[in-house]
Amino acid sequence: MRKETARISEIVRDLLDYSRPVSSQDSAVAVSLGECVRDAVQLMKPQARFREIEVELSLPSDLPAVRASSGRVTQILINLLLNAADAMNGVGRISIV
């Protein structure tokens, strides 16, 4: 029970971090797209919508960094994942390549 409570607490903390409004002070820095994709997928995996969805992740090792806010990029990816899950009615496979 403690392990699950800690896991839930971490999920909630991560979601709160990514759901906060993005301020104009978020600066563009070199951001790893691969890390943003992995972060977004990790945040969505425990969600009820993703129980019957397999996420296939096959990113190129030479994926370039981009100048952006990592929080904004992750938010965009989370929105895309949620839209895909909704479009599939919560069942299927999402491939990110």
C-alpha positions in Angstrom: 0.0 0.0 0.0 2.9 2.4 0.8 4.5 1.6 -2.5 1.3 2.4 -4.4 0.7 5.6 -2.4 4.2 6.8 -3.3 3.7 5.9 -6.9 0.4 7.8 -7.0 2.0 10.8 -5.3 4.8 10.9 -7.9 2.3 10.7 -10.7 0.3 13.6 -9.2 3.4 15.6 -8.7 4.5 15.1 -12.3 1.1 16.0 -13.6 1.0 19.2 -11.5 4.4 20.1 -12.8 3.3 19.7 -16.4 -0.2 21.2 -16.0 0.9 24.5 -14.6 0.4 27.5 -16.9 3.5 28.2 -19.0 4.7 31.7 -18.3 6.2 34.1 -20.7 9.4 33.8 -18.7 9.9 30.2 -19.8 13.0 30.5 -22.0 14.0 28.6 -25.0 17.0 26.4 -24.4 18.4 23.3 -26.1 15.9 20.5 -25.4 16.2 16.8 -26.1 13.1 15.8 -28.0 13.8 12.2 -27.1 13.7 13.0 -23.4 10.4 15.0 -23.8 8.8 12.1 -25.7 9.9 9.6 -23.0 8.7 11.9 -20.2 5.3 12.4 -21.9 4.9 8.6 -22.4 5.9 7.9 -18.8 3.3 10.4 -17.5 0.5 8.8 -19.6 1.3 5.1 -19.0 -0.5 5.0 -15.6 -3.5 6.8 -16.8 -6.8 4.9 -17.1 -7.1 5.9 -20.8 -3.9 4.0 -21.5 -4.7 0.7 -19.8 -5.5 -1.0 -23.2 -3.1 1.1 -25.3 0.3 -0.1 -26.2 2.8 2.7 -26.9 5.6 1.7 -29.3 8.6 4.0 -28.9 11.4 3.8 -31.4 13.3 7.1 -31.5 16.4 7.6 -33.6 19.5 7.8 -31.5 20.6 10.9 -33.4 17.5 12.9 -32.8 18.6 16.6 -32.7 18.0 19.0 -29.8 15.7 21.9 -30.5 15.5 25.4 -28.9 12.3 25.3 -26.9 10.8 25.1 -23.4 10.9 21.5 -22.4 7.7 22.0 -20.4 5.8 23.3 -23.5 7.1 20.5 -25.7 6.1 17.9 -23.1 2.6 19.5 -22.8 2.2 19.3 -26.6 3.2 15.7 -26.7 0.9 14.8 -23.8 -2.0 16.5 -25.7 -1.1 14.5 -28.8 -1.1 11.3 -26.8 -4.4 12.0 -25.2 -6.0 12.9 -28.6 -4.7 9.6 -30.0 -6.1 7.7 -27.1 -9.4 9.4 -27.4 -9.5 8.7 -31.2 -8.9 5.0 -30.6 -11.5 4.8 -27.8 -8.7 3.7 -25.4 -7.8 0.5 -27.3 -4.9 0.0 -29.7 -1.4 1.0 -30.4 0.4 4.3 -30.7 3.7 4.3 -32.5 6.2 7.0 -32.0 9.1 6.7 -34.4 
